[in-house]
Amino acid sequence: MGREGLEKQGMSYERLARIERFLDENYVGTGTLAGTVTQVWRRGELALNSVLGFADRERQTRMAEDSIFRIYSMTKPITSVAIMMLVEECKIALDDPVSKYIPSWEKLGVYAGGFMESFQTRASARPMRVVDLLRHTSGLTYGFQSNTNVDAAYRKLKVGELTTAGTLDEMIEKLATLPLEFSPGEAWNYSVSTDVLGYLVGKVSGMAFEDFLKARIFDPLGMVDTAFYVPQEKVSRFCACYAIGALGSKLVSEKGPTLQDDPQTSPYREPPSFVSGGGGLVSTAADYMRFSRMLLRGGELDGVRLLGPKTVELMTANHLPGGVDLPRLSRSMFTEAAYEGVGFGLGFATTIAPASTLIPGSAGDFFWGGAASTFFWADPREDMIVLFLTQLLPSTAYPIRRQLRTLVYSAITACGT
């Protein structure tokens, strides 16, 4: 888009151009990231569409606008939309106890001591509710957190691991044998909660979870490349994934990124046995932008309505108990939102105190990211969506999300919609 068009969108031509320059000079050009796709959507048009570097460094395959990425935890907002569609149909309610749908969870206890073979538990202060799964206050955890004896039990049983977890039904059965980290509602902990939501979608809708997503979200929105695996005819567009340092840590290896998942031999080449609503999808910039635009427009895009605007408003409000921000309630060793001033809604984080974040933003903008450094946010006040796709584990290695927010907001010349 030319300078005149960007001015109508309230964006600076020169300042948008420095986003791509920054990414090239600091990340792609240095080899830190193999390649990136960055898009800025504002006031109904694409203001920036930057494609840099390689999708597959080893084969010298250039990054393309339609490259396919592992979006990991950016799967979570999609699963959350699915469950909220069923809430709108009154097939499930946010205050329903989870045990209504998973009877074996009715007497889940809270960890009080011991190890996997001899856990001691105490009674939970209250039952886990569906809303706890959406906002990660369920008392569940992730094994990779490596923080508690409960985490260790998750690792031993391979709970929630994308390629070794068995099936979704088996995960539910394993979780019935393990204690909660805390009573639901007492704390925030990043967890397999959204995988459980995927199970509930299947249970309540009467359709396999993956079939529900395709029939009710992907096909209606025209998300043609979003799925739980990459079919043979699309493998040439599938990015390689790289890793730097120990996964889940903030330590960066001096050797730089190494190949973590080859697209030609990737487990994503076949339909998975464990269909993960918390982190299993692959997608493209075009697909995820359509999903994000649907949310920005209050649940509707191009005549297709998935949710009502009041439901989206509910999802993007802060649902943390007491109205506090994440740092004050979190017990998690890992999160895709690590700074103050951020709350959590029904499926993603939301900015509640922009000044406390110490970076530009708007009250009510909502966002989330994935383990391979992907990221998106939507800002209703500015009528804007920003999407950043790359493939580097872990997402904590570099402050690129904070930097991208600073660069994008500094490119705005006319605030508001």
N, C-alpha and C positions, 0 to 999 in steps of 0.2 A: 504494500500500500504506500502511496506517495505521501509527501509532506502535508499536502492540503487535506487529504482524507484523514490522516492521523490527527490533525488539528481539530477536525469536527468531532473526533472521538475523545477529545481532551487529552491527547497523548503527545509527547515530544518526540519528533523524528530522531533527533540526535541522541536523546537519552535511551530510547528503545534500542538504538543501534549499539550502544555500549554494553547492553546485556549480552549480546552474542560475542562481542569483543572480549568481555570479561571472562566468559565461559571458555573461549578458545585460548586466551592467554594464560589462564590460571588452572584449567582442568584438562580440556581436550588436547590442546597443543603440547602440554607437558607430559601427556600419557597417563595422567591420574585417572581420567575417565576415557574409556574407549570412544564413546560417542554420546550425543544428547539430542533430544527433541524437546524444544521449549515453545510453548504457545501462550499468547496472551489474548484473551477474548474480551472486548469491551464495547459496550453500547451496541450490541447486535452484530459486531463484525470482528474478524481476526486481525488484531493490530500487529501481532508479531508471530511469525512462524519460522523458527530457527532450527535447522538440521545440521549437525556437526559430527565429524569423525566417522568412526567405524561401528557397524552393528556386530561385526565379527573380525577382530583384529588379526587372528591367526590366518584367516582366509582372505583378508583385505577386502571384505564386503563392506561397502559404504553404508552408513546409516541412511535411512530413507524415511519419508513422512509416514509410510505405512508399515514400518518395522514393528514386529510383535515383541512385547516386553512381558516379563514376569512382574506382575504388579503386587504380589504378596499381600500385605495388609490393606492395600487400597481395594481389595476384595470386600473388606468389612463394610464400607458404606453401601455397597450393592446388596449384600445380605441383609443389612438393616432396613433398606428400602423394601425388600421382599417381605420381611416380617411385618412392617408397618402397613403394607398393602392388605395383609390378612387381618391386622388390627382394624383397619377401616371397614372391613367386611364383617366385623364382629365375630370372627372365627377364633380369635384369641384376644386377650386383654393384657395391657401392660402390668396390671396389678395381680394377674393370675399367679398363683404359686407354680413354679416350674414342675413340681411333683405331680401336678394335675395331668401333665403330659408324659412325665417320666416317673411313674410310681416308685421305682426302686430308689429314688433320691429323697423320699419323704423324710427319712431320718438321718440325713447326712450330718455328721458331727463336725466340730471345729477342732483343729489340731491343738493338743494340750501337752504333747511330749512324745518321745520315742522315735523309732525308725519304722521303715515300711512294714516289716514283719511284726511289729509290736506297737503300732500307733495307739496313743492314748488320746481320747477326745472328750469334749464337753458339749453340752447341748447348744445349738445355735440360738441366738437371741430372738430371731424371727426367721420365717421361711425365705428361701430365695425366690424372688419374683422375676417375671419376664423382663421388667425394666432394669433389673440388676445385670442381666446378660447384655443388654444394649449399652449400658454405661460402665461396664467393667467393675461393678461393685458386688459381684456375685460370690466372692471368696475363692473362685477358681484361680489357676495360675498357668504359667508356661514353664515347661521343664528347662528351657535354655536360660531362665533367669538365674539359675545356680545360686540361689539365695537361702533356701530352707530345706528341711528334710522332706517336705511335701514336693518341692521342685524335684528333688532327687528321685522320688517315687515316680513322678511323671516321666523322667528320663528313663528309668529302668523299665517301665511299662510302655515306653515310646508313645505316650499320650500326645496326640496333636502333631506328631512329626509327619510332614507331608508325604514322604516316600516310604515310611516304615510303620505307619500307624495302624495298618489293617483297614477296617471299614469304619464308617461313621457310627454304625450301630455298636461296633466293638468298643469304640472310644467311650460311648455312653455307659456301657457295661463296666469298663475299667474305672471310670470316674465314680461309679456307685460304691466302689470299694475303698475310696480314698477320702481323707478328711479335707474340709475347707481350710483355707489359710486364716480366715476370720469370719465372723458372722456377717451375712449379707447386709450391705448398706453402711458398714463401719469404716471401710477404706476403699481406695481405688487400686486395682492391680491388673496390669495388662495380662490377658489370659486367653484360654480357648473358649471363652464365653460366646464369641461369634460363631465358632464351629457348632456349638450347641444350638444356636439360633437356626443354623442351616438344618440341623436335625428336626427342629420344631417346625420349620417351613414344610418339610416333607411330611411330617406327622399330621399337621393340621390341614394341609391342602389336599392330601391324598395323592400327590404326585412326587416322584423322585425330585430331590432338591435341585439337581442340575437341570431337570426338565422344566421345573417351575421357572427358573431364571431365564431359560431360553424362550419359553412360551409367553411369559408375562412381562419380561423386561427387555431382553436382548433383541428378539425379533420385532416387537413393536417399536423400539427406538432405532432400529437399523444398526445395531451393534454387531456387525457381521463377523468380526474377528475376535470376539470375546468369548472364551470358553475355558474349560479345565484342562485342555490339552491342545497341541498344535498338530493338525492333520498333515499328512505327507505333502499335499499340494501347497502348503503354506510354510514348510520348513525353511525354504530359501529366504524368507522374511524374518525368521526367528533370530533374535539377538543372542550372542554369547553372554554369559554372566561371569563376572570377575569378583574376586575377593581380595581384601587387603587386611592383614593382621588376623587376629583370632575373631571368629564370628561372635557377635554379642558383646565384644569388648570395645573400648575406645582407643586401644593401642593400634598404632599404624606401623606396619612392617616397613623397614628400610628398603626391602626388595621391590616395593611397589606392587601393583595388582597382578594377580595370577589367575589363570583360567579356572573357574569354579564349576561351570556347567557348559559343556560343549553342545551347541544346538543340534548337532548331528547324532549325538548319543544320549541326549537328555531324557530323563524320565518323563518330561512333558510331551514326548512323542506319542505316548499311549494314554488312553483314558485311565485316570487314577482309581485305585480301589478306595482310597480315602478322599472323599469329595469335600474339600476344606472351604467352608464359607468364611473362614478367617484369613486365608492366605493363598488359595489355590489357583486363582484365575490368571490367564494371560490376556493382554488387550493391546490396543493401539491408541495413538493420540486421537485419531478421529472418533473412535468409539467412546473413549473415556470423556472426551470433550462433550459428546452428545449426552452422556449420563449427567455430567456436571451442569450442562445448560438446562436440563430438565429440572434439576434441583434449584438452580438460580431462578427459574421461571415459576417456582412454586408448585412443581410436580407435573408440569406439562411441557411438551415439545412437539412442534409441528402437528398439532391436533391430536396427539396421543397423550392422554392423561393417566399417569400411574398413581399419583397421590393428590389429595386436596391441598391447597395452600396453607390451611391451618395445621395440617399434619406436618408439613415441612417446617412451619414455624415452630411447632412443638419439638421436632427433631433437632433443630438448631439452637434451642435454648439450653442453658446450663442446667443439667439435672443432678449435679453433685450435691449430696446432702449438705444442707446449711448454706448453699450458694457459694461455697468456697472455690478456690482454684485448684488445679491439679497438684502443684507442689505441696499444698497443705493437707491433701487427703491421700496422696500416693504412697504406697509401700513398694512400688515396682522398681526393679533394678533397670528396667528398660521401658521407654515410651517413645512414640513418634512426636511427642510435644513436651519439651523439656524446660520451658521457661515459665515465669510467673505471668499472671494475668489471663491464663487460659483455663476455661472450664471444659466440661465434657457433656455432650448431648446424647442423642440416641443414635449412635453410630460413628460419630466423629467429634473432634475437638472444636471448640468455639471460643473466640476472643471475647472476654467479658470486661477486661480493663486494659485498653490499648496502651496507656502510659506505663503500666507495670511490665509490659513485655520488653520495653526499651527498643522496639523496632516499629516502623510504620505499620499501620493496619487500621481496621475499623471494628468498633463494637458490633458483634454479630457475624463477622466473617467466620467461615467454618472450613475445616481442612483435615487432611490426614495424609500419611505417607506409607511407603512400603519398605521392606528390609533392604531392597537393592537400590536404595536412595531415590526412588520415585516419590513424587509429591504433587498434591494439588490443593488449591484453595479457591473458594468462591466468596466474593464480597458483594452482597446485595446492595449495600449503600453506594458502592461505586459501579454497580452493574458490570462486574468484572470476574473473570475466571483465569487462573494461571495454572498451567499444567507443565510439569517437568518430568521427563522420562529418561532414564539411563539404567545401567545394570552393574552396580558395584555394591557388594556386601562388605561391611555392615553400613547402615545408613548413618551411624554415628561417627564415621571416619572424618568427615569434613563439614564445616558449617555452611554448606551450600544453600540450605533452605533459608536460613536467616539472611544470607547474602542476596538471594534471589528476591526475597520480600523487599529488602531495602532498595534494590535496583529497580524493581517494577514500580513501587509506589513513588519513587523519586522521578519516574518518567511521566507521572500524571500532571497535567497542566490545568485541568478544570475538574474540580472535585464534585462528587455527587452525580446522580443519574440524570 
